[in-house]
Amino acid sequence: MITKENKAKAISVTARNKKDVGSPEVQVSILTARIKEITEHVKENKHDYMAKRGLMQMVGKRKKLLKYLEKTDFETYKKTVAKLGLRK
């Protein structure tokens, strides 16, 4: 589970302003932080299939958000991918 501090860091990386918590780039940033934590958990607990399922759902949601961001605002998409270190 992502802590308040980690979530605040993830939000601050890509937020448009101080109160921004719902823009696509912020959602992608939060999902990326959660994906990193769950990936570590799944590496240690190979038979935790529910965690694997949740991880795959989060990856799919992040993929959809990135696709939407790419389609609507390509410059913001490129900046977000660069800031988070994602492959695309």
C-alpha positions as CSV (number, residue, x, y, z in Angstrom):
1,M,0.0,0.0,0.0
2,I,1.3,3.4,-0.9
3,T,2.0,5.8,2.0
4,K,0.8,9.4,2.2
5,E,4.4,10.7,1.8
6,N,5.0,8.6,-1.4
7,K,1.7,9.6,-2.8
8,A,2.5,13.3,-2.2
9,K,5.9,12.9,-3.9
10,A,4.3,11.2,-6.9
11,I,1.7,14.0,-7.1
12,S,4.3,16.8,-6.8
13,V,6.3,15.4,-9.7
14,T,3.7,15.9,-12.3
15,A,1.0,18.2,-10.8
16,R,-0.1,21.3,-12.8
17,N,-0.7,23.3,-9.7
18,K,-0.8,22.7,-5.9
19,K,-4.4,21.5,-5.8
20,D,-4.1,19.2,-8.8
21,V,-4.8,15.6,-7.9
22,G,-7.0,14.4,-10.8
23,S,-5.3,15.2,-14.0
24,P,-4.2,12.3,-16.2
25,E,-0.5,12.9,-15.6
26,V,-1.0,12.9,-11.8
27,Q,-3.1,9.7,-12.0
28,V,-0.3,8.1,-14.1
29,S,2.3,9.2,-11.6
30,I,0.3,7.7,-8.6
31,L,-0.3,4.5,-10.5
32,T,3.5,4.2,-11.4
33,A,4.4,4.5,-7.7
34,R,1.8,1.8,-6.7
35,I,3.0,-0.4,-9.6
36,K,6.6,-0.2,-8.4
37,E,5.6,-1.2,-4.8
38,I,3.5,-4.1,-5.9
39,T,6.1,-5.3,-8.3
40,E,8.5,-5.7,-5.4
41,H,5.9,-7.6,-3.4
42,V,5.1,-9.9,-6.3
43,K,8.9,-10.7,-6.8
44,E,9.1,-11.9,-3.2
45,N,5.7,-13.6,-3.1
46,K,5.4,-15.5,-6.4
47,H,2.2,-17.3,-5.5
48,D,0.2,-14.2,-4.6
49,Y,-2.0,-14.3,-7.6
50,M,-4.5,-11.7,-6.4
51,A,-1.6,-9.2,-6.2
52,K,-0.5,-10.2,-9.7
53,R,-4.0,-9.6,-11.0
54,G,-4.2,-6.2,-9.3
55,L,-0.9,-5.3,-10.7
56,M,-2.0,-6.2,-14.3
57,Q,-5.2,-4.1,-13.8
58,M,-3.1,-1.1,-12.7
59,V,-0.7,-1.5,-15.7
60,G,-3.7,-1.6,-18.0
61,K,-5.3,1.5,-16.4
62,R,-2.0,3.4,-16.7
63,K,-1.7,2.3,-20.3
64,K,-5.2,3.7,-21.1
65,L,-4.5,7.0,-19.3
66,L,-1.2,7.3,-21.2
67,K,-3.0,6.6,-24.5
68,Y,-5.6,9.3,-23.7
69,L,-2.9,11.8,-22.8
70,E,-1.0,11.0,-25.9
71,K,-4.1,11.6,-28.0
72,T,-5.2,14.8,-26.4
73,D,-1.9,16.6,-25.4
74,F,1.2,15.1,-26.9
75,E,3.7,17.6,-25.3
76,T,2.4,16.9,-21.8
77,Y,2.5,13.1,-22.6
78,K,6.2,13.4,-23.6
79,K,7.0,15.3,-20.4
80,T,5.2,12.9,-18.2
81,V,6.9,9.8,-19.8
82,A,10.3,11.5,-19.4
83,K,9.7,12.5,-15.8
84,L,8.5,9.1,-14.7
85,G,11.1,7.2,-16.7
86,L,8.6,5.1,-18.6
87,R,9.3,3.3,-21.9
88,K,7.2,4.3,-24.8
